[in-house]
Amino acid sequence: MIKRLSAVDLAVSDLRAAVDTLQRNFGLKLDRTNGDVEAVLSIGGAAIRLITSSQASTRPASGSEGMVGLWLEAQDVAAVTASLARAGFGELRLKVEPGRRVLEVAPAGPGEPWLFIFDRHV
């Protein structure tokens, strides 16, 4: 059902320092930035998206920094949606974006990350 890990969204308090640390310590490549609010680094076939804490839609349990989103690619997001609904997951929202369908699974509690599962069927 799930094909691959696509991206991890991390809230950080200092974007430039976080980028520098990931590049220096792990040799990650900076793919793109959006001013002082977002940076995307590649790791294998996946991405780490750094978002300033003030821009994150949810806050990690630890406060200002931590994981706020996990992105998974699926073969068929409709099948994943049905499976999660049968398993009793709460709020599931399916939306269509250009080039993909995205299932948004709301955090179970405060400070927990969003889960985004998408496919490329439109």
C-alpha positions as CSV (number, residue, x, y, z in Angstrom):
1,M,0.0,0.0,0.0
2,I,2.7,2.5,1.0
3,K,5.4,2.9,-1.6
4,R,8.0,5.1,0.1
5,L,8.8,7.8,2.6
6,S,8.6,11.1,0.8
7,A,9.4,13.8,3.3
8,V,9.7,14.7,7.0
9,D,8.7,18.3,8.1
10,L,10.7,19.7,11.0
11,A,10.0,22.9,12.9
12,V,13.2,24.7,13.8
13,S,13.9,27.9,15.7
14,D,17.0,28.9,13.6
15,L,16.6,27.9,10.0
16,R,20.1,28.8,8.9
17,A,21.8,27.0,11.8
18,A,19.7,23.9,11.1
19,V,20.6,23.9,7.4
20,D,24.3,24.4,8.2
21,T,24.2,21.5,10.8
22,L,22.6,19.1,8.4
23,Q,25.0,20.0,5.6
24,R,28.1,19.9,7.8
25,N,27.3,16.8,9.8
26,F,25.5,14.6,7.2
27,G,26.5,16.1,3.8
28,L,22.9,16.7,2.8
29,K,22.2,18.8,-0.3
30,L,20.2,22.0,0.0
31,D,17.5,21.8,-2.8
32,R,15.6,25.0,-2.3
33,T,14.7,27.7,0.2
34,N,11.8,30.0,0.7
35,G,13.4,33.1,2.2
36,D,13.9,32.8,6.0
37,V,10.8,30.5,6.6
38,E,11.6,27.2,4.8
39,A,14.5,25.1,3.4
40,V,14.4,21.7,1.7
41,L,17.3,19.2,1.8
42,S,17.5,15.9,0.0
43,I,18.3,12.6,1.6
44,G,18.2,9.7,-0.9
45,G,14.9,9.8,-2.6
46,A,13.3,11.7,0.3
47,A,13.4,15.2,1.7
48,I,13.7,17.0,5.0
49,R,11.7,20.2,5.0
50,L,12.8,22.7,7.6
51,I,10.1,25.2,8.6
52,T,10.6,28.0,11.1
53,S,8.7,27.3,14.3
54,S,6.6,30.4,13.8
55,Q,5.4,29.1,10.3
56,A,4.6,25.5,11.5
57,S,0.9,24.8,11.5
58,T,1.3,22.6,14.5
59,R,3.9,22.7,17.3
60,P,5.9,19.7,18.4
61,A,5.3,18.4,21.9
62,S,8.7,19.6,23.0
63,G,7.9,23.2,22.2
64,S,9.5,25.1,19.3
65,E,11.4,22.3,17.5
66,G,10.6,18.8,16.3
67,M,8.7,16.8,13.7
68,V,5.4,18.4,12.6
69,G,4.7,16.4,9.5
70,L,5.4,13.0,7.8
71,W,4.8,12.5,4.1
72,L,4.3,9.0,2.6
73,E,3.6,8.1,-1.0
74,A,1.0,5.3,-1.6
75,Q,0.0,3.3,-4.6
76,D,-3.7,4.2,-4.1
77,V,-4.6,6.7,-1.4
78,A,-8.3,5.7,-1.6
79,A,-7.3,2.2,-0.4
80,V,-5.3,3.7,2.4
81,T,-8.2,5.9,3.4
82,A,-10.6,3.0,3.5
83,S,-8.1,0.9,5.6
84,L,-7.5,3.7,8.1
85,A,-11.2,4.3,8.4
86,R,-11.8,0.6,9.1
87,A,-9.1,0.8,11.8
88,G,-10.9,3.6,13.5
89,F,-8.7,6.6,12.7
90,G,-10.4,9.9,13.5
91,E,-10.3,12.8,11.2
92,L,-9.4,11.9,7.6
93,R,-9.5,14.5,4.9
94,L,-8.9,13.7,1.3
95,K,-8.1,16.6,-1.0
96,V,-7.0,16.9,-4.6
97,E,-4.0,19.1,-5.5
98,P,-2.3,19.5,-8.9
99,G,-0.8,16.2,-9.8
100,R,-1.8,14.2,-6.7
101,R,-4.5,13.3,-4.1
102,V,-3.5,13.9,-0.5
103,L,-5.0,12.2,2.6
104,E,-4.5,14.4,5.7
105,V,-4.5,12.5,9.0
106,A,-4.9,15.0,11.9
107,P,-2.7,14.6,14.9
108,A,-4.1,12.4,17.7
109,G,-3.1,14.9,20.3
110,P,-1.4,18.2,20.9
111,G,2.2,18.4,19.7
112,E,1.9,15.3,17.5
113,P,2.7,15.5,13.8
114,W,0.3,15.5,10.9
115,L,0.5,12.5,8.6
116,F,0.1,13.1,4.9
117,I,-0.3,10.2,2.5
118,F,-0.5,10.9,-1.2
119,D,-0.6,9.3,-4.6
120,R,-0.2,10.6,-8.1
121,H,-3.7,9.7,-9.3
122,V,-5.8,12.6,-10.2
